[in-house]
């Protein structure tokens, strides 16, 4: 399986960023890391290996991304407004730097966003904010409202919600969408969610599924036995759903 390493100084983030690319063609997949994880973790956890047949068969090309969550959404030392501001800089990095790289390396028209745990939030949030760019989104073991505590997982914004936080919270902004053009783009995208029956984020996934149903957005929600919030489960999930 072909592997390429890329790194550059990101103007949007003002820091060096890294990523790994697996494969040479097929649908381009932005694969977002878990909370505070690195671009190489899916490789180390066997998730990339689980996709080897699809990558080597030319069906998928994986872009394993780095995260800046420790500087943004999980940076408790910053005011919540600064956290979401840094997160928006990450979005600019993705749209203005990573996407052009994917198009330069691979002209395939299909773009997919995918991720596990916190990576599922990034994938779903980005795809729902820019649905015209994506053909498919896959969220595994995800949490789609960072403003609500869930079991041992705290509200990342400590009760603070402004327009930027709202517009980066799928389980908030989706409920109030009325723009038919925007909704039409969402309805054309393939949306797949998977979560464990004992996952702390199960109710959040069920709520998102209800919102999608209410907006006429077709999707699949797969509930797995147990918690299913770890690499062994994600290896099987990506085989089935990506």
C-alpha positions in Angstrom: 0.0 0.0 0.0 1.5 3.3 -1.1 2.1 5.8 1.8 3.2 9.4 1.4 4.1 11.8 4.1 3.4 15.5 3.7 4.2 18.5 6.0 4.2 22.2 5.6 3.9 25.4 7.5 0.2 26.3 7.5 -0.6 30.0 7.0 -4.1 29.5 8.4 -2.8 28.0 11.6 0.6 29.6 11.9 2.3 26.3 12.6 3.7 23.2 11.0 1.1 20.5 10.1 1.5 16.9 9.0 -0.5 14.2 7.3 -0.2 10.8 5.7 -1.7 9.7 2.4 -2.5 6.1 1.6 -3.3 4.9 -1.9 -3.1 6.4 -5.3 -6.7 6.8 -6.5 -10.3 6.4 -5.8 -12.6 8.5 -3.6 -10.6 10.9 -1.5 -11.2 10.3 2.3 -10.4 13.0 4.9 -9.9 10.8 8.0 -10.0 12.8 11.2 -8.2 11.6 14.3 -9.7 11.0 17.7 -9.4 13.4 20.6 -5.8 14.8 20.8 -4.6 12.0 18.5 -2.1 12.3 15.7 -2.1 11.6 12.0 -0.3 8.3 12.4 -2.6 6.8 15.1 -5.1 5.1 12.7 -2.2 3.4 11.0 -0.9 2.2 14.4 -4.3 1.0 15.5 -4.9 -1.1 12.4 -7.7 1.0 11.0 -5.7 1.8 7.8 -4.8 -1.9 7.5 -8.5 -2.8 7.7 -9.0 -0.7 4.5 -6.1 -2.2 2.6 -8.2 -4.1 0.1 -10.2 -0.9 -0.8 -7.1 1.3 -0.9 -5.0 -1.2 -3.0 -8.0 -1.8 -5.2 -8.1 1.8 -6.1 -11.5 2.5 -4.4 -10.3 4.8 -1.7 -7.4 7.2 -1.0 -7.0 8.0 2.7 -5.7 11.4 4.0 -5.0 10.8 7.7 -5.1 14.2 9.2 -3.5 15.8 12.3 -5.6 17.5 15.0 -5.2 20.7 16.9 -7.9 19.9 19.5 -5.4 20.6 22.3 -5.1 24.2 21.1 -8.8 24.6 20.3 -11.7 22.7 21.6 -9.8 21.0 24.5 -7.7 24.0 25.5 -9.2 24.8 29.0 -6.7 27.7 29.4 -8.4 29.7 26.7 -11.8 31.4 26.8 -14.4 29.4 24.8 -14.5 32.2 22.2 -10.8 31.7 21.6 -11.3 27.9 21.4 -13.9 28.1 18.7 -11.9 30.7 16.9 -8.9 28.4 16.8 -11.2 25.6 15.6 -12.3 27.9 12.7 -8.7 28.4 11.7 -8.4 24.6 11.5 -11.4 24.6 9.2 -9.7 27.2 7.0 -6.6 25.0 6.9 -8.7 22.1 5.8 -10.6 24.0 3.1 -7.8 26.2 1.8 -4.8 23.9 2.2 -5.7 20.2 2.6 -8.5 20.1 -0.1 -6.3 21.6 -2.8 -3.6 19.1 -2.0 -6.1 16.2 -2.4 -7.2 17.6 -5.7 -3.6 18.0 -6.9 -2.8 14.4 -6.0 -6.0 12.8 -7.1 -8.7 14.3 -9.5 -11.4 11.9 -8.4 -14.6 13.9 -7.9 -15.8 12.0 -4.8 -14.8 13.5 -1.4 -15.6 11.7 1.9 -15.3 12.9 5.5 -14.8 10.3 8.1 -13.6 9.9 11.7 -13.9 8.1 15.0 -14.9 9.6 18.4 -13.8 13.3 18.3 -12.9 12.7 14.7 -16.5 11.8 13.9 -17.5 15.3 15.3 -15.0 16.9 12.9 -16.1 14.9 9.9 -19.8 15.4 10.5 -19.5 19.1 11.4 -17.3 19.9 8.3 -19.5 17.9 5.9 -22.7 19.4 7.3 -21.3 23.0 7.1 -20.1 22.4 3.5 -22.4 19.7 2.1 -21.8 20.8 -1.5 -18.2 19.6 -1.2 -18.9 16.1 0.1 -20.5 13.0 -1.4 -20.4 11.1 1.9 -19.8 11.4 5.6 -19.1 8.6 8.1 -19.2 9.2 11.9 -18.1 6.4 14.2 -18.6 6.6 18.0 -19.2 10.4 17.6 -20.4 13.2 19.7 -22.3 16.0 17.8 -23.0 18.5 20.6 -19.9 19.6 22.5 -22.0 22.0 24.6 -23.7 19.2 26.5 -22.1 17.0 29.2 -22.5 13.3 28.5 -21.6 10.8 31.2 -17.9 11.6 32.2 -17.5 13.9 29.2 -17.9 17.6 30.1 -19.4 20.5 28.2 -16.3 21.7 26.3 -17.6 25.3 26.4 -18.6 25.5 30.0 -22.1 26.9 29.3 -20.8 29.4 26.8 -22.6 29.5 23.4 -22.1 32.2 20.8 -22.9 32.2 17.1 -19.6 30.4 16.2 -20.2 27.7 18.7 -23.8 27.3 17.6 -22.8 27.1 13.9 -20.3 24.4 14.8 -22.7 22.2 16.7 -24.6 19.9 14.3 -27.2 19.0 16.9 -28.1 22.6 17.3 -27.8 24.3 13.9 -29.5 21.4 12.0 -32.7 21.8 13.9 -33.2 25.3 12.6 -32.1 24.9 9.0 -34.8 26.2 6.5 -32.7 27.1 3.4 -33.9 24.7 0.8 -30.7 24.9 -1.3 -28.6 24.0 1.8 -31.0 21.2 2.7 -31.0 19.9 -0.9 -27.2 19.5 -0.7 -27.4 17.7 2.6 -30.1 15.3 1.2 -27.7 14.4 -1.7 -25.0 13.4 0.7 -24.7 9.8 2.0 -24.7 10.0 5.8 -23.7 7.0 7.9 -23.4 6.9 11.7 -22.4 4.0 13.9 -22.2 3.9 17.7 -22.2 1.3 20.5 -25.4 0.5 22.5 -23.4 1.3 25.7 -21.5 4.3 24.3 -21.9 7.5 26.3 -22.8 9.2 23.0 -25.7 6.9 22.0 -28.4 9.4 22.9 -26.6 12.1 21.0 -26.5 9.9 17.9 -30.2 9.0 18.3 -31.0 12.7 18.6 -29.0 13.5 15.4 -30.8 10.7 13.6 -34.2 12.2 14.7 -33.1 15.6 13.4 -32.1 14.1 10.1 -35.4 12.3 9.7 -37.2 15.5 10.5 -35.4 17.4 7.7 -35.9 14.6 5.2 -32.2 13.8 5.1 -31.7 10.1 4.3 -29.1 8.4 6.5 -28.1 5.1 8.2 -27.6 4.7 12.0 -26.0 1.5 13.1 -26.1 0.6 16.8 -23.5 -2.0 17.7 -23.5 -4.2 20.8 -21.5 -3.1 23.8 -19.6 0.2 23.9 -17.8 -0.3 20.5 -15.7 2.8 21.2 -12.2 1.5 20.5 -9.9 0.6 17.5 -11.0 -3.1 17.3 -14.6 -2.0 16.6 -13.5 0.8 14.3 -11.5 -1.6 12.2 -14.7 -3.6 11.5 -16.9 -0.5 11.1 -14.7 1.0 8.4 -14.6 -2.3 6.5 -18.4 -2.2 6.4 -19.3 1.4 6.0 -16.4 3.3 4.3 
